[in-house]
Amino acid sequence: KLRVESARLLIYLACCLLDQGKDATMEVSLAKLAASEAAIRGGLDAVQIFGAMGYASDLGIEQMVRDALPSTIFSRTSEVQRNLIAARLGL
């Protein structure tokens, strides 16, 4: 819940800045990174909770992880998002 709500608030912040015509490069990168990482972590947490049954395709939990993994690849990878954030922070 924490990861999802954090990602949601970052998305709202990025959208607010974009609506105001401001540069939201870092906020968009933070939102994209938070959302994709939350999706993967949520799927992996579900697999962990269900143990061996989490790997079985009967429950669809493994599908959550397979669906979430491309989010770190498409629309720029998580590493690129981290590099954009670091650049905006002057690192």
Backbone hydrogen bonds, N-H to C=O, Kabsch-Sander energy under -0.5 kcal/mol:
donor,donor_aa,acceptor,acceptor_aa,energy
5,E,1,K,-2.7
6,S,2,L,-2.3
7,A,3,R,-2.2
8,R,4,V,-2.5
9,L,5,E,-2.4
10,L,6,S,-2.1
11,I,7,A,-2.2
12,Y,8,R,-2.5
13,L,9,L,-2.4
14,A,10,L,-2.4
15,C,11,I,-2.6
16,C,12,Y,-2.5
17,L,13,L,-2.4
18,L,14,A,-2.4
19,D,15,C,-2.6
20,Q,16,C,-1.5
21,G,18,L,-1.4
22,K,17,L,-2.5
28,V,24,A,-3.0
29,S,25,T,-2.2
30,L,26,M,-2.8
31,A,27,E,-2.5
32,K,28,V,-2.7
33,L,29,S,-2.5
34,A,30,L,-2.7
35,A,31,A,-2.6
36,S,32,K,-2.3
37,E,33,L,-2.4
38,A,34,A,-2.2
39,A,35,A,-2.0
40,I,36,S,-1.9
41,R,37,E,-2.7
42,G,38,A,-2.5
43,G,39,A,-1.9
44,L,40,I,-2.6
45,D,41,R,-2.6
46,A,42,G,-2.0
47,V,43,G,-2.1
48,Q,44,L,-2.3
49,I,45,D,-2.6
50,F,46,A,-2.3
51,G,47,V,-0.9
53,M,50,F,-1.4
54,G,51,G,-1.6
55,Y,52,A,-1.3
56,A,52,A,-0.6
59,L,56,A,-0.7
60,G,56,A,-0.5
62,E,56,A,-0.6
64,M,60,G,-1.0
64,M,61,I,-0.6
65,V,61,I,-1.2
66,R,62,E,-2.2
67,D,63,Q,-2.6
68,A,64,M,-1.7
69,L,65,V,-2.1
71,S,68,A,-1.4
72,T,69,L,-1.7
73,I,70,P,-1.7
74,F,70,P,-2.9
76,R,73,I,-0.5
78,S,72,T,-1.2
81,Q,77,T,-2.1
82,R,78,S,-2.5
83,N,79,E,-2.2
84,L,80,V,-2.6
85,I,81,Q,-2.4
86,A,82,R,-2.6
87,A,83,N,-2.5
88,R,84,L,-2.1
89,L,85,I,-1.6
90,G,87,A,-1.1
91,L,86,A,-3.0
